[in-house]
Amino acid sequence: MPVLDLGRVRNWTSVPAPRFVGWMHSDDDFAPEGVDFIPAEKSPSGRPIVVVSYEDSGTVVLWDIDL
C-alpha cells in the first residue's frame, strides 16, 4: 500500500464541525509514521507545535503552528 508523504490539517476549534485548513508536506521527508502535539503553553516558541517522525527518511520535523 502506498504511503502519502503529507498530512491533512484541520481546525478542531468546533469539534462537531472541524474545518480543513491545508496540508503539511516536506519534500525531504518520506513516509510519516508518528505524530505528536505540543501545546502552546509547553512550547519554546509559545505557539503550538506538531511533531512528525518519518520512517523512510529517518527524520523528525517540528511544524510550528501559526494561529
N, C-alpha and C positions, 0 to 999 in steps of 0.2 A: 504494500500500500504506500503510495507517495506521501511524503510529509511536506506540508506547506511551511515555508520559511518566513511566516509573518503571523501577527496576532491581531485579532479584532478588538478594538477599543470601544467600550460602552460607558456611558454616563449613567450610574445607578442612583442618582440623587432621588429619583422617583422609582422605587422598587417595582411597583406594578407596571411601569411603563419605561424601561430603560431605553436610552437613546443612543443610536450608533454614532460614534464620533469620528472614527477613522481606523487606519491600520498602523501597526508597529512593524517596521521592516528595516533590516540592515543588510546591505549587500555582502558583508564579510562574514556573516554568521549563518550557520546552517543547522536545521533540524532542532527547533526549540523543544526542550524536554521538561524543564522545571520552571515554575513561575512563583514568585513571592511578592508580597506587597509591604512596603514600609510607609506607615502613616506620617503625615507632615510633622507631628509632634515628636517623632523619633528620628526624623531625617536630618542629616547635617545641613542640608540646603534650606530646611524649613518648608519644603514642598513635598508632596507625596512622591514616592519612587516605586517603580515596578522593576523587579529584578528577574531577568530571564537567563537561564542557562541553556546552552546549545550543545547538543550531543555530538554532532559530526565535526564541528569546528573547534570544540573544546573551549569555548569562550563563555564569558558571563557579561551581560550587558545591563547597565542601570539606566532606565528610562525615567528622567526627571519630568514629572507631570506639571504642566503649567495650567492651573485652574483659572 
